[in-house]
Amino acid sequence: MPPQGPLKYANSVRCTVETCLRTGVPPRQIADEVRVSFQWVYQLRKNLLAFDTVSPPPLSVQGRPRKIHHDAEEGVRDFLEQNPTAYQDEIAEFLESEYLIQVHRTTVSRLLKKLGHTYKRIERAAGERDDEERAHWRSRLCG
């Protein structure tokens, strides 16, 4: 099982080991000089021979391909600018009619979370308050 979490050694150590391997220094000597495990140096040599770099990128993205592609995300973003109070069901209908993508309401919920869309009101529901009416209400309440 591959190790979880941050890299065991810094990138500067990786670069040093890679340079030494490219120049032909034996792995045991590199391990002694840089003070790392010789198994790790052998692993980096194996990566260097296979991928021409000691730190190859991941081979593929895990999981299922995404249903809602980038263009559809942009379309939903534009749709929400025009209809800021749209329900998730309405967004799902929009995706089906515009992009032929059938999604469930929970998928739309995850998309909205990813886009950073919030359900909170940006402006007050009530209009400006009238101080004179507030004073009148207070006087009725107290007297």
Contacts in CASP RR format, 6 or more apart in sequence:
PFRMAT RR
TARGET T0000
AUTHOR 0000-0000-0000
METHOD contacts of the structure
MODEL  1
MPPQGPLKYANSVRCTVETCLRTGVPPRQIADEVRVSFQWVYQLRKNLLA
FDTVSPPPLSVQGRPRKIHHDAEEGVRDFLEQNPTAYQDEIAEFLESEYL
IQVHRTTVSRLLKKLGHTYKRIERAAGERDDEERAHWRSRLCG
7 14 0 8 1.000
8 40 0 8 1.000
9 36 0 8 1.000
9 40 0 8 1.000
13 34 0 8 1.000
13 36 0 8 1.000
14 44 0 8 1.000
14 54 0 8 1.000
14 55 0 8 1.000
16 34 0 8 1.000
17 30 0 8 1.000
17 34 0 8 1.000
17 36 0 8 1.000
17 41 0 8 1.000
17 44 0 8 1.000
17 54 0 8 1.000
18 44 0 8 1.000
18 48 0 8 1.000
18 53 0 8 1.000
18 54 0 8 1.000
20 30 0 8 1.000
20 33 0 8 1.000
20 34 0 8 1.000
21 27 0 8 1.000
21 30 0 8 1.000
21 41 0 8 1.000
21 44 0 8 1.000
21 45 0 8 1.000
21 48 0 8 1.000
21 54 0 8 1.000
22 48 0 8 1.000
27 38 0 8 1.000
27 41 0 8 1.000
27 42 0 8 1.000
27 45 0 8 1.000
28 38 0 8 1.000
28 41 0 8 1.000
30 36 0 8 1.000
30 41 0 8 1.000
31 37 0 8 1.000
31 38 0 8 1.000
31 40 0 8 1.000
31 41 0 8 1.000
34 41 0 8 1.000
44 54 0 8 1.000
47 53 0 8 1.000
47 54 0 8 1.000
47 55 0 8 1.000
47 56 0 8 1.000
48 54 0 8 1.000
50 56 0 8 1.000
67 101 0 8 1.000
67 103 0 8 1.000
67 107 0 8 1.000
68 76 0 8 1.000
68 95 0 8 1.000
68 101 0 8 1.000
68 103 0 8 1.000
68 107 0 8 1.000
68 111 0 8 1.000
69 99 0 8 1.000
71 99 0 8 1.000
72 95 0 8 1.000
72 98 0 8 1.000
72 99 0 8 1.000
72 101 0 8 1.000
73 111 0 8 1.000
73 114 0 8 1.000
73 115 0 8 1.000
75 98 0 8 1.000
75 99 0 8 1.000
76 91 0 8 1.000
76 94 0 8 1.000
76 95 0 8 1.000
76 111 0 8 1.000
76 115 0 8 1.000
77 115 0 8 1.000
79 86 0 8 1.000
79 91 0 8 1.000
79 94 0 8 1.000
80 86 0 8 1.000
80 91 0 8 1.000
80 115 0 8 1.000
80 117 0 8 1.000
83 90 0 8 1.000
86 94 0 8 1.000
88 105 0 8 1.000
88 108 0 8 1.000
88 109 0 8 1.000
88 112 0 8 1.000
89 105 0 8 1.000
91 108 0 8 1.000
91 111 0 8 1.000
91 112 0 8 1.000
92 102 0 8 1.000
92 103 0 8 1.000
92 104 0 8 1.000
92 105 0 8 1.000
92 107 0 8 1.000
92 108 0 8 1.000
95 101 0 8 1.000
95 102 0 8 1.000
95 103 0 8 1.000
95 108 0 8 1.000
96 102 0 8 1.000
96 103 0 8 1.000
END
